[in-house]
Amino acid sequence: MCLLLVLRGRFASHPVLVAGNRDERTDRKFSPPGLWVGQRNRALSPKDREKGGTWLCVGQTGLFAGITNWSSLPNPGGAATRGELPHLAVDAGSIDEAIEAVAEAVASRTYGGFQLVLADARRTVVLRHCDESLQVVEWEHEALLVTNEHAPGELDLPGLTTALAARPTPQAQLDAMAPLLLLRGGNGAHAVLKRGEGYGTVSASLIAASASDPRQLVWRFSAGPPDVTEFKNYGNLGSRLVD
């Protein structure tokens, strides 16, 4: 996962809005959002078919979890997949329980560097594992932007102010955030949409998580580069979180 933009608290009905691109090997297969059943909670998430984990997850309690790697750090040999951590977090139930569960996992297993974003109606937290420690960052601002190269607060993007300007509905806000996922960079600007030989942006998501009714979930998912691949709404699967 390369970029995550989280907007929290703008709408009472859908307090967590997310725009995100995943950058990965183009031959690494994945599945679109579907039901995941944990020990305590259900969630919706796309699936990395190589390692079995995910990079984005929305739980039945409304908790969102999304992860980026940390590109400047090599992945240790024998490391566990970071893709298990979003599921671990939402299965825990609350942000505090998620922090505890991830801390226990990091203490007992080896992982490559990551930034795990957790958000619900009240809080946004970033768990940063960039050395041998786990740093818990309580993010007090309405909007959070991270990438696999940038910690919270380090990156500004052209059009970010326009994307975050108040809109009348969650759906309209997602529409405003969507163009950020198509930024090509240039003139020293960060490239959000990437093209490369065997590596680049392979999927994108626009999410509005409901405060109390998973059946009101909005999840627009592009199963390919979002400039050439149509977004499809998988929000109807939210009913599977309550059935």
Secondary structure as GFF3:
##gff-version 3
##sequence-region A 1 243
A	DSSP	beta_strand	3	8	.	.	.	ID=ss1
A	DSSP	beta_strand	16	25	.	.	.	ID=ss2
A	DSSP	beta_strand	30	37	.	.	.	ID=ss3
A	DSSP	beta_strand	42	48	.	.	.	ID=ss4
A	DSSP	beta_strand	56	59	.	.	.	ID=ss5
A	DSSP	beta_strand	64	69	.	.	.	ID=ss6
A	DSSP	alpha_helix	84	92	.	.	.	ID=ss7
A	DSSP	alpha_helix	95	108	.	.	.	ID=ss8
A	DSSP	beta_strand	114	119	.	.	.	ID=ss9
A	DSSP	beta_strand	124	129	.	.	.	ID=ss10
A	DSSP	beta_strand	135	139	.	.	.	ID=ss11
A	DSSP	beta_strand	143	147	.	.	.	ID=ss12
A	DSSP	alpha_helix	160	164	.	.	.	ID=ss13
A	DSSP	alpha_helix	170	177	.	.	.	ID=ss14
A	DSSP	three_ten_helix	178	182	.	.	.	ID=ss15
A	DSSP	beta_strand	199	209	.	.	.	ID=ss16
A	DSSP	three_ten_helix	214	216	.	.	.	ID=ss17
A	DSSP	beta_strand	218	222	.	.	.	ID=ss18
A	DSSP	beta_strand	231	233	.	.	.	ID=ss19
A	DSSP	three_ten_helix	235	241	.	.	.	ID=ss20
###
